[in-house]
C-alpha cells in the first residue's frame, strides 16, 4: 500500500535503529515526550520500544482529546442529548468514554438517540434528514478537527439549518504544552511534535519551545519510520547542541500551516478565558468557544447547560501520567480497578490514551522470556 | 451491548452466568460434543442479527446456514441436519423474507445438509430489527479428530485459512455511513471442505480449530491462549489482509485482527503435521491463500503476541465491545 509500506520497510527500520544507537550517548537517559495520542498509539502498535535502545524513553503527552476532557463535560453533553427530540451525534472515539452515569454507548443501549458520525458534516446531514429533530454534535479534538467543525457551522448558517447545534469541546495544543513545561516535576529532554495538529497550525507555534525552553522539537508522521527518523533528528540536535523546530512530516505538514483551515477557525471560534483539562486542571486560553455570530448554533447557548463537575477518583493518577511524571503501570489503579473494559480515567478509554495503549499492547509482555521472531 | 460483541464482555457473561447455571461447568467450544450410543455427535446453535440484511457477497439467510455449518466444521464435525427459527418484525416485506429463505435453501443445498424443521414468531413493528434467524445444527464427528485446547503444546503451529477482515469491513461499508467505497465482498462461505482436507491430512496432529467471527482472529486466539494457558506468537507480515481491508483499517484506526470473518478458520497443528496440513488446505479450491502464521510458545502465558518483521512486538488483546472508528 503506497504511503504506508515504504514507511514500514524492515531494512530501513533496522538501519535507522542502528543510527539511533550510534547517536545516543550510552551514559545518558533521554526522555522524549510524544505530544500526540496518535503517536502514543503508533509507538505501541508497532512495538517501537523493542527496537530502540533502553536509554531512549517515550513519555506520553496530553494530545489525546478524549483523555483530557473532564467527565463533567461528557455528562453535560449527555444531559443535553437526552432531551426529547434531540439526536446526540459524536465521533466513535467518544462512544465508550464514561460519564458519571454511563458512556454514550451505554446511553444508546438504554434508548437514547446516539449516532456515530465520521465528520461534523455527517451530523449536519443528519439534521437535514431529520427536520423534526434537533441534532447536537458533541465536538471534540484539537486543531486537527476544529476546522471541520468550523466549516460545518459556516455551512449550517449559510443554509439556514436551524435544527443543528454544536456542543464545543475543542481545545488547543500549545497552552497544554506550556502547562506541562511549567510543571515543577517536569523532566523532559525533547519533543516529538504532533503530526495532524501541525497540518493545520504549522511549525511556527512551537518556536518558543526551542527558543525559550531550550528543548528540541521535531514534528513527526505516524509510521514507524517517521517516528524513528524523528528520534534521529532529535538526537542529532542534542549532539550538536542545537535546539530547533524541525519538520520530519514535511510530506504533509506545511511550515506555515493550512491558512484556509485557520481562517475558518478564526471565523467561527474564539478563545475561552479558561477551560478545565482532565488531569491538568484549569488552563487559561486553552479551548475554543463559538463566536456570537454563530450563537444560534451553539448548544451551550441554545440549551441550559447543567455545568456538572465530577471529581476524578482520588486514587487515579491521570494527571501525573498525562504530564509524564508517572508511567501508566505506576498508577495505583492500573490494570486493577482501571482497565479498558472498566476505565476509571479517560487515559484508559481511548486507544490513543497512554494507559489503554500500554495495557493493550505492552502489559504482560514483560513476562515474555523470548521475543525472537516467529 | 458489548456483551453481544463476541469479545471480552461476551466471555465474561458466559463464564460468569451461563456456564455455571446452565452448563454445569462444561467446557465451551463452537459446538458441544455428546456421545449417543457410541457415536460422537456435535450440536451447536447460533443467532444471527445483521444490519443491513443483505451486503456484498452474502445476506443474513446465507450467513445463518453457513455460520452454523462452520461452527460444526471447526468442531471437527460433518453436518447432518439444520433447524431454523425466525423472529420477524411485523411489516417485513414478503419479498425480503422470500429472498432470505431462498438464500438459506441455496446454502443448505450447496452443503448437502437438509433443513429439517423450525419455528416462526412475528413480533410488533419496532421490537426487532427486520429479522433475526437462529439456526441449530447437528453433526457427526470426523473419525480421529479431537478438538481440545488442553492438547495444545509449545511448538505447535497456527494455520489460517485465508485473508482476514473481508466480512467485517464489507458490513461496515455496506451500512453506508462512511462514504467509503471499496471493491470488497464478505468472505462468507462453507469452510467444511477445507477442514475435511486438513483433518484427512493431519488428524493426529490437529489440536484445535475455530472460526474467527465476531472479535476476529485476535479474540479467537486469545480464547485459545486463555484455555491452554500458553502464548500464541503470530508474525504480522504473514497474516494475509487484502489492500481494501488494510486501507479501511488504516483510515479508521481499526486492527484487522479484530475484524469479523465468516469464511475463515484457524487451526493449531502439531509442528510435525503443519506442512502436510497446509498443503492439504491449499489443494482445495478456496484454500490457496492458507498460511502458517505463527506458533505456540510458553511465555507470555495466556496472551497473544504479534511480532513485526523489524523486531517490534505487541500484545493483542480480545476486542472490548464493537470496533469503533477513531477520528480525532
Interface residues (C-beta under 8 A of the other chain):
Chain A: X1 X4 X8 X10 X13 X14 X17 X41 X44 X45 X46 X47 X48 X49 X50 X51 X65 X66 X91 X92 X93 X95 X96 X105 X106 X108 X109 X116 X117 X118 X119 X122 X140 X141 X142 X144 X145 X224 X340 X341 X350 X351 X352 X359 X360 X361 X362 X363 X364 X365 X366 X367 X368 X369 X370 X371 X373 X374
Chain B: X1 X2 X8 X9 X177 X178 X179 X231 X233 X234 X235 X238 X243 X246 X247 X250 X253 X255 X294 X295 X297 X298 X299 X300 X301 X303 X305 X306 X307 X308 X309 X310 X311 X312 X313 X314 X315 X316 X317 X320 X321 X324 X325 X326 X327 X328
